[in-house]
């Protein structure tokens, strides 16, 4: 099975440019792949204009579903959505043309004032059963919370998706935590981050795909692109059998 992570630089608030860029990469993905996109990839954290950007999310989903159907892709990431209580950073999973799962970001990153612009969601951190396996999601800052990965592992996760916009000053944290979550849950972990300067923030890059044994299967330092790895889900159960853990 093919896993793919997208690492790109975005233009803050420029939905047309960002969507065009992301869709071009999606169209180059191999048929049948699981593709992870970064967090808030349509507009970035253009916080003062989130309500305006959220209006376009419905149309973006329509186009994502078309690409997913045409190429039999599983596509995941996050987009801004408007709720009754405010703007939510909403994770999604699209499988062969259908939105099968959504999950709001629960842990907002206060150092960048996310809590002033977004409403924290409520989630049980469930598993999405897809054509690419049992998927769980930890959105950016949530990667720091092992209780979330523990919940996903207990529910039978096989691949943990981490869409992110992770700052460059914390780059080493991202690399270490990504690998740690793979080792401790004995699952594949996919991290899709942005890179370079977006607005006034420098982003870390360091997107990666990690095996249940903690091996680095694919890694992007500070370059843009779609980075892939071939995996076998049976490796998960070989590792879990070799080192049994009580969840």
Beta strands, then each sheet from edge to edge (+ up, - down):
strand 1: 2-7
strand 2: 34-36
strand 3: 74-83
strand 4: 86-95
strand 5: 98-104
strand 6: 128-130
strand 7: 133-137
strand 8: 159-163
strand 9: 188-192
strand 10: 195-198
strand 11: 201-204
strand 12: 207-210
strand 13: 216-220
strand 14: 225-230
sheet 1: 5+ 4- 3+ 2+ 1+ 14-
sheet 2: 6+ 7- 8- 9- 12+ 13-
sheet 3: 10+ 11-
end
